Amino acid sequence: MNKKLKVGIYGITGCMGCQLNILYQKELLEILDAVDLKSFPVGKEYNIHKNLDIVFLEGVVVNKEDLEELKEIRKNTKMLVAIGACATDGCVPAIKNFIDNKNIELSVYEKEELKKMQSLDPMPIDEFVKVDHYIYGCPMDKTEFLQFMKNILFGKAFKPYQKPICHECNLRERGCLLEEGVECLGPVTFGNCSVMCPQENYPCVGCRGPYDDANFEAYFQLLESKGIPKKTIFAHLNRFAGVKFKRMMDKEMEERETAH
Amino acid sequence: MKKITLNHITKVEGHAEVNIQIADGIVDQCHVHSVEGARHFESIIKGRKYDEITLITSRICGICSCGHTIASIQAIENALHIESTLQTRLLRELVTIGERIRSHASHIYFFSLPDYLGYGNAVEMAKEYGQEVKDCLEIIRVGNQLIELVGGRDMHPFVPVAGGFTKISKPKDFLRVKKELTKILPLIEKTVTLFAGLSVPDYEKPDTVFLSLENQKTFPLHTGKIISNTGIEFPPEQYEEFINEYFEKGSSAKFATIKGKEFMTGALARINNDEDKLSPRVKKLIQKLNIKLPSANLFLNNLAQALEILHWTDRAVSILEKADFKPEPIKKPDFKNGKERRGISAIEVPRGILFHDYTFTKDGILKKANIITPTVQNLPDMEMNLKTYLNQILKKEPKKPKEELVLEIEKMVRSFDPCFSCSTHFLKINWTEK
């Protein structure tokens, strides 16, 4: 057998849920057996941080310390995999980019302490370093993680899923929540989560980030026809992947303008 | 002055740092700081509608996302006068019970047990204690199933919402999970026996204030007033009069004291304060194993967690035995009265009492929020215990090697089961010697 892959699992600022989701994999012992887990500070005492083959990283950059750690991790691994919405899209901490920063910080933290914490605008990790693969969702989708591990272990390329949530809803014959007038982000969000939320009568919250070929103009028209104000949807888009949704919308608008 | 920095105490949830200052062989200062980046939850939910809040505050913590979900929902319902049905309350219990089982099992087996058995981690420990690790994984799996059954997903559950549940699973699924829970009961009894047999340090902080929720009927979970072993008693709505939160330099977490004194909250506090309400099976086992309670030895917190897994599994089975859950309409708030409204909720989560306090505008838009997590409450008590414990050791063995002291510090910190995401990653120890 070939040499085992040297793996690291890390977290910068976040809720730790994605790292725990690795611990909670039903196939945990099999996975641990198949790789050489060099580093996992949440779960083990002695960790080797250099010359890694794959790093799974959870969390969002909110301060200089996060950024320095992220750069150090990138330097020491061949492949970097962003796990979960914080790392892939900024998740809820990035809501901060859409509201008045001064109000936030002064209401909760004292000025002087804040300076020391050297906070930055919360951003997904690909804002700062190259990311090789993304495992989406809040929390990271366990099935997608397992698909990824299997592919890597068998030396197969991992292709990201390329369809929106709606595609899966259709396949499952789950009626449309938007048709019912519920604010669902399905048409503009990446699928491959077994439409977990709509299946349980809860609208898609966009935690897997923007779908590459999303048509925002058509989406907003549909919402308007259902009487859902744009402002409400903007607030909803901001929750889990605000930075990336905004970028996609801006890009689409620019393309339309050039086309005209 | 000598300064030594020991990086990376591992196996805790989140990122923290311990600063210890030793002068003339005595620890005179000990500070535990969270160095987790600030996420400003109380501010980012401002201006959002009541039905969006829980979705966001659940993300405070992946370990106790169910606890945050239920605390958040209850605060919203209290504010907006939504009265939950009995079925809703029972289903919510099941969500937090599932999380309690998973959280305690993963903490005591993965993080604490290797300390006592002399291993760096659970994977190394698995070579000799393979069955124990498998038992743990099985307990976690079933806990997760219970959460998924009721909450839609085993982390950041979305099916529980203010006013009810968006979906109720099928009776056959409730039955399946009930059987799974019944099957792990012997594994949990084994767990309790294992932890009762560990030799914990002979240490007590006799004046410890143990704080927990208390209600007349059942072992505390989602309702009740706040009580202590020292006679403190107040309803959750009055928390501000009793609990003071403050900042300490260099920490992104706040600290909390009760009337100026440090206190402990969590499994040991609950069992110390409310032992009589544990399930008959747990009481029998306490007697059989000769477990002395109440106890001011906080190293017994891990054993208390094991006892709680057993109690809550019993409780879940008894809920599921009587259950006949059917879909109910989700209750909506009424905004006709046109007034600003505030709601406070205190519930027991794995690490102690969790407060969510929201104020909404007359239209149900969040205006102000305050959230106090258990780790914030436990930090000052952890500092005091570390200081007392290290001095007790140094008095007996002034020349004890630093590496051994570090292990003791880590053991103690992990006994508290701190979660610094909520309030720490690599725990870093800074020593200063004069």
Interface residues (C-beta under 8 A of the other chain):
Chain A: G11 I12 T13 G14 C15 M16 G17 C18 Q19 L20 N21 L23 Y24 K26 L28 L29 L32 L37 F40 P41 V42 G43 K44 E45 Y46 N47 V60 V62 N63 E65 D66 C91 V92 P93 I95 K96 I99 N103 I104 E105 S107 V108 Y109 E110 E113 L114 K116 M117 S119 P122 C138 P139 M196 C197 E200 N201 Y202 V205 A235 H236 R239
Chain B: H8 T10 K11 V12 E13 G14 H15 V35 E36 G37 A38 R39 H40 F41 E42 S43 I44 K46 G47 R48 E52 L55 I56 R59 I60 C61 G62 I63 S65 R102 S106 F110 F111 P114 G120 N121 A122 V123 E124 A126 V133 K134 L137 I140 R141 N144 G152 R153 D154 M155 H156 F158 V159 V161 T166 K167 F247 K249 G250 S252 S421 H425 F426
